Amino acid sequence: MKISKNNVVSFHYELRDSQGTVLEDNFNDTPSLYMHGADNIISGLETAMNDHQIGDEFEVTLAPEDAYGHVEPNKQERIPAKYLKHEGKMKPGQAISFNTDKGMRQATVVKVGKFSVDVDLNHPLAGQTLSFKVLIKDIRDATDEEIRHRHAHGEGGHQH
């Protein structure tokens, strides 16, 4: 079976930045799971997965526009500190999460004031060229429920 729309794909990957530094690696862990064609992973990686089969191992290098996008300077916001739940004192460069009317958001602290915190809402890997080493572990047809929900269910995927 070759990877195509509405297939659930299980895969291991190693992610490196342009200097070759390993940023993530799940080869010794549970494989990741996603539903192909449902925009569950970054676009460039999903495109590179097309037509691969179980056991295929490949590498792909993605420009920022095919990964997490370019850094957008207008994606900085000032948030009242009382809305941020955190342990200890926040510091510039620290990753934080906060709740919005659209669900949880992640951000990077830029500046900490007495009553507010300036945060950068760009993805931490925005603006970077990224390389993936991928091993396809399994491919199956998505269930009707997965197709309705637009994501894979099970270990390594979305857990309800």
Secondary structure, 3 states (H helix, E strand, C coil): CECCCCEEEEEEEEEECCCCCEEEECCCCCCEEEECCCCCCCHHHHHHHCCCECCCEEEEEECHHHCCCCCCCCCEEEEEHHHCCCCCCCCCCCEEEEEECCEEEEEEEEEECCCEEEEECCCCCCCCCEEEEEEEEEEEECCHHHHHHCCCECCCCECC
